[in-house]
Amino acid sequence: MERTLDHLDIDADAIDQALAAGMTFPAAWYTDPEIHRIEVEDVFRQTWQIVCFEQRVMNPGDHAVGEIGDVPVVIVRGEDGELRGFINVCRHRAFPVAECDGNRKTLQCRYHAWTYDLDGTLRAAPRAEHELGFDRSEFGLLPISIEVLGGYVWGHTNPNAPSLAEEHPALPGLIADWRIDVNQYSVPRPREKYEVPANWKIFVENNSECYHCPTVHEGFGDAFDVTYEQYTYVNEERLSGQTTASNQKENVFADTSGNYRFIYIWPGTFIEVDEIRASWMKVRPVTPESCTIDWDVLEDPTIDRKIADEWNEMYLATMREDYGVVAAQQQNMTSRAVPYGRLMASSESSISHFHHIVWQELRKLIGV
């Protein structure tokens, strides 16, 4: 498939000028099927992303399922204590070898009972003895690269991928500086998955600023200080961060919630931490006009459960409010009635930063 600026109907000079002037991407970029295909195949399948909390895979036999882009993966703690990652696809006829998180001594495909050891080797395939030349050693699970950073397990579909620190040199330092280590949190919430009728870039943009918090997120604004003077943004390499203090005036949890820290990692991973809970969230494109959100939460075991439940409901309400906002935006992007917008640089610097990352990556992928 041809990938050129002309094929994608992109005027590079016009995009450069628009981004320099604080304009948004063209509305067409949020509906274009060819741009979507490039993003899925060459960005989301080929980057480091969080798959699970390390605490979900601490014991031999523990496994956690997830996706890297549209590629299903499974993280497994072996009997030898080693953490490994694999493509979650049976080498027979592509059924998953794990359909949910759990603990097993083997991974077994439910379709035809092909069974794999926790190191990925194929242990058994029913009726294999009747197949001439069938060599089990040739059909082990395909490995992926994994790393643990900040209490999160990260994965990359390339088993020989450059390290996470090579892809995001500033990330280890930012995690250390902002005290993002989830070891103090150990009470899990059920993992959540949401289908959102909006392009993934709209979702990232929404989560890259709190300019909308005073008007859209009453509960979040009661919990944290969202004023211009207090709310801080950091933009580095292919990362952005947000931090603020608890709202001492309005927040009934002010003594326990502490500072809010939020990091976006290209292309679609988010880390969110306060003193009550830690979470990670990941957006994955599904169609040009829809995406899936994965969300996982751990809470501090010393926090009163009533407070933890109320705090969780505040975050859930914030998410629901965001989903309504981005769905409305997508409808208007689809109409293309207004070709582009104008950012507010002092409050939306992280959106501008994100746009420059997207444009830089797209140029690289199409050889500009």
C-alpha positions in Angstrom: 0.0 0.0 0.0 1.4 3.4 -1.0 2.3 5.7 1.8 3.1 9.2 0.6 2.0 12.7 1.5 0.0 12.9 -1.8 -1.6 9.6 -1.2 -2.7 10.7 2.3 -3.7 14.2 1.0 -1.3 15.9 3.4 0.4 19.3 2.8 3.5 19.1 5.0 4.2 22.8 4.8 0.6 23.6 5.8 0.8 21.2 8.8 4.1 22.7 9.9 2.7 26.2 9.8 -0.5 25.2 11.6 1.3 23.5 14.4 3.7 26.4 14.8 0.7 28.8 15.0 -1.0 26.7 17.7 -3.6 25.2 15.5 -5.0 21.7 15.8 -4.7 18.8 13.3 -7.2 18.9 10.4 -10.5 17.4 11.3 -10.0 14.8 8.6 -7.1 13.2 10.6 -9.7 11.9 13.1 -11.6 10.0 10.5 -9.1 9.0 7.8 -8.9 5.2 7.3 -5.4 5.3 5.9 -4.0 7.3 8.8 -5.8 4.9 11.1 -4.2 1.9 9.4 -0.7 3.4 9.8 -1.3 4.2 13.4 -2.5 0.6 14.2 0.1 -1.3 12.2 3.2 0.9 12.6 2.7 2.7 15.9 0.5 0.7 18.3 1.9 -2.7 17.4 5.5 -1.4 17.6 5.8 0.5 20.9 6.3 -0.2 24.6 3.0 -0.2 26.5 1.9 -1.3 30.0 0.2 -4.7 30.1 -0.4 -5.1 33.8 0.7 -4.3 37.4 3.6 -6.5 38.5 1.5 -7.3 41.6 -0.9 -9.2 39.4 1.8 -11.7 38.4 3.9 -12.2 41.6 3.5 -16.0 42.1 4.5 -18.9 40.0 1.6 -19.7 37.6 0.2 -16.2 37.8 -0.7 -14.8 34.3 -2.3 -11.6 33.1 -3.8 -11.0 29.6 -3.8 -7.8 27.7 -3.1 -6.2 24.3 -0.3 -4.2 22.7 -2.3 -2.3 20.1 -4.4 -5.0 18.5 -2.0 -7.8 19.4 -3.2 -10.1 22.3 -0.4 -10.9 24.8 -0.1 -12.7 28.1 2.4 -12.1 30.9 3.3 -15.2 32.9 5.3 -15.9 36.1 7.1 -19.2 35.5 7.8 -22.0 38.0 11.4 -20.7 38.0 10.2 -17.3 39.2 11.0 -15.6 35.8 8.6 -13.2 34.3 7.9 -13.8 30.6 5.6 -12.5 27.9 4.1 -14.1 24.9 1.7 -13.5 22.0 -1.5 -14.9 23.4 -2.3 -17.0 20.3 -2.1 -20.8 20.1 0.2 -22.0 17.4 -2.5 -24.4 16.1 -5.4 -22.2 14.9 -5.1 -18.9 16.6 -7.3 -19.3 19.7 -6.0 -17.6 22.8 -4.1 -19.7 25.3 -5.4 -17.6 28.2 -8.8 -15.9 28.2 -8.5 -14.1 31.5 -6.1 -13.4 34.4 -5.5 -16.4 36.7 -3.0 -19.0 38.0 -2.2 -22.3 36.3 0.6 -24.7 36.0 0.3 -24.6 32.2 -1.4 -22.5 29.6 -4.0 -24.5 27.6 -6.0 -23.5 24.6 -9.6 -24.2 25.2 -10.3 -24.9 21.6 -8.3 -28.1 21.0 -6.3 -28.4 24.3 -2.9 -27.6 23.0 -0.9 -27.2 26.2 2.1 -25.0 26.9 4.5 -24.9 29.8 4.9 -21.5 31.5 8.2 -20.9 29.6 6.2 -21.0 26.3 7.2 -24.5 25.1 4.6 -26.7 23.6 4.0 -29.6 26.1 1.3 -31.5 24.4 -1.0 -31.4 21.3 -3.7 -34.1 21.2 -3.2 -36.7 18.5 0.2 -35.3 17.6 1.5 -38.9 17.5 -0.5 -39.5 14.3 1.1 -36.6 12.5 4.3 -37.3 10.4 7.1 -34.9 11.1 5.3 -33.0 13.9 8.0 -31.4 16.1 6.7 -29.8 19.3 9.8 -27.7 19.6 8.8 -25.7 16.5 5.5 -24.6 17.9 6.1 -22.8 21.1 4.4 -19.5 22.0 6.0 -16.5 20.3 7.9 -14.4 22.9 7.6 -10.6 23.4 10.0 -8.2 25.2 9.0 -7.3 28.7 10.3 -5.0 31.4 9.2 -3.9 34.9 9.4 -0.2 35.8 7.6 1.6 38.6 5.7 -1.6 39.5 4.2 -1.8 36.0 4.9 -4.6 33.5 5.6 -3.2 30.1 5.5 -5.1 26.8 6.7 -4.8 23.3 5.7 -7.2 20.5 9.3 -7.3 19.1 11.2 -9.9 21.1 14.4 -8.0 20.4 13.0 -4.5 20.9 15.3 -1.6 22.1 14.9 -1.2 25.8 12.1 0.9 27.4 14.7 3.4 28.5 16.0 3.7 25.0 12.6 4.4 23.7 11.7 6.8 26.5 14.9 8.0 28.1 13.2 10.5 30.4 10.6 8.0 31.8 12.7 6.4 34.6 13.7 9.8 35.9 10.2 11.2 35.8 8.8 8.1 37.6 11.5 8.4 40.3 11.1 12.2 40.7 7.4 12.0 41.0 7.5 9.0 43.4 5.6 6.7 41.1 6.1 3.3 42.6 3.0 1.2 43.1 4.5 -1.1 45.8 2.5 0.7 48.5 -0.8 -0.2 46.8 -2.1 -3.8 47.0 -5.9 -3.8 47.0 -7.0 -4.4 43.4 -10.2 -3.1 41.7 -11.7 -5.2 38.9 -10.0 -4.4 35.6 -12.2 -2.3 33.4 -12.6 -2.1 29.6 -14.6 0.6 27.8 -15.6 1.2 24.2 -15.4 4.9 23.3 -16.9 6.4 20.1 -14.0 8.7 19.4 -10.7 8.6 17.6 -7.8 7.7 20.0 -6.1 11.0 19.4 -9.2 12.9 20.7 -9.0 10.8 23.9 -5.3 11.5 24.3 -5.9 15.2 23.8 -8.7 15.3 26.4 -6.4 13.6 28.9 -3.5 16.0 28.1 -5.0 19.0 29.7 -7.1 20.1 32.7 -8.3 23.4 31.1 -11.7 21.7 30.9 -11.7 20.5 34.5 -13.4 23.5 36.1 -16.4 23.2 33.6 -16.6 19.5 33.1 -15.2 17.8 36.2 -16.8 19.2 39.3 -15.8 16.2 41.4 -12.2 16.1 40.3 -12.0 19.9 40.8 -13.3 19.4 44.4 -10.6 16.7 44.9 -7.6 18.5 43.4 -6.5 22.1 42.7 -7.2 22.7 39.0 -6.4 26.4 39.0 -4.1 27.9 36.4 -1.7 28.9 39.1 -1.3 25.5 40.6 -1.8 22.9 37.9 1.5 22.1 36.3 2.5 20.5 32.9 5.8 18.9 31.9 6.5 18.0 28.3 9.6 15.9 27.5 10.6 13.8 24.5 7.6 11.5 23.8 6.1 12.0 27.3 4.0 14.6 29.1 3.1 15.0 32.7 0.6 16.8 34.9 0.8 17.4 38.7 -1.1 19.4 41.2 -1.9 19.5 44.9 -5.1 18.3 46.7 -7.8 21.0 47.0 -7.4 21.8 50.7 -10.5 24.0 50.7 -13.0 21.7 49.0 -11.6 18.2 49.3 -12.8 16.1 52.2 -10.0 13.7 51.4 -7.3 16.3 51.5 -5.4 14.8 54.4 -5.1 11.5 52.6 -5.2 12.1 48.9 -1.9 14.0 48.6 -0.5 15.3 45.3 -1.9 14.2 42.0 0.6 12.8 39.4 -0.3 11.9 35.8 2.1 10.8 33.0 1.2 10.2 29.3 3.6 7.8 27.5 3.5 7.7 23.7 1.4 6.4 22.0 -1.5 5.6 24.4 -0.4 4.7 27.9 -1.3 6.7 31.0 -0.1 6.4 34.7 -2.2 8.1 37.4 -1.2 8.2 41.1 -2.2 9.9 44.3 -1.8 8.7 47.9 -5.0 6.7 47.9 -4.5 4.8 44.7 -2.5 4.1 41.6 -3.8 3.3 38.2 -2.8 2.8 34.6 -4.9 3.4 31.5 -4.3 2.6 27.9 -6.1 3.7 24.8 -6.1 1.5 21.7 -7.5 2.5 18.3 -10.3 0.2 17.0 -11.7 2.1 14.0 -10.9 5.6 12.7 -13.7 6.8 14.9 -13.6 4.6 17.9 -11.2 3.3 20.5 -11.0 0.9 23.5 -9.8 2.0 27.0 -8.2 -0.5 29.4 -8.1 0.7 33.0 -6.6 -1.0 36.1 -6.4 0.2 39.7 -4.6 -0.7 42.9 -5.5 1.0 46.3 -3.6 1.6 49.5 -4.6 -1.1 52.0 -4.5 1.3 54.9 -7.2 3.5 53.5 -10.7 3.1 55.0 -12.8 1.2 52.4 -15.6 3.7 52.5 -13.2 6.5 51.6 -11.6 4.3 48.9 -15.0 3.5 47.4 -16.0 7.2 47.3 -12.6 8.1 45.8 -13.0 5.5 43.1 -16.5 6.8 42.3 -15.0 10.3 41.8 -12.6 8.9 39.3 -15.3 6.9 37.6 -17.5 9.9 37.3 -14.6 11.9 35.8 -14.1 9.1 33.2 -17.8 9.1 32.3 -17.7 12.9 31.8 -14.7 12.6 29.6 -16.4 9.9 27.4 -19.4 12.2 26.8 -17.1 15.1 25.8 -14.9 13.1 23.4 -18.0 11.4 21.8 -19.5 14.8 21.0 -16.2 16.0 19.6 -15.9 13.0 17.3 -19.3 13.7 15.8 -18.2 17.2 14.9 -14.9 16.0 13.6 -16.7 13.5 11.4 -18.8 16.3 9.9 -15.6 18.3 9.0 -17.7 21.4 9.2 -14.9 23.2 11.0 -11.6 22.2 9.4 -9.3 22.9 12.5 -9.2 24.5 15.9 -7.0 26.9 17.8 -5.2 25.7 21.0 -4.6 27.8 24.1 -0.9 27.4 24.5 -0.7 28.4 28.2 -3.2 25.7 29.2 -2.9 23.1 26.4 0.8 22.9 25.9 0.7 19.1 26.3 -1.8 18.8 23.4 0.6 20.8 21.2 3.4 18.6 22.4 1.3 15.5 21.5 0.5 16.9 18.0 4.2 17.4 17.3 4.9 13.8 18.4 2.2 12.5 16.1 3.4 14.5 13.1 7.0 13.6 13.7 6.2 9.9 13.9 3.9 10.1 10.8 6.6 11.9 8.8 9.1 9.2 9.8 6.8 6.3 8.9 6.0 7.7 5.4 9.7 8.7 4.8 9.4 12.5 4.7 
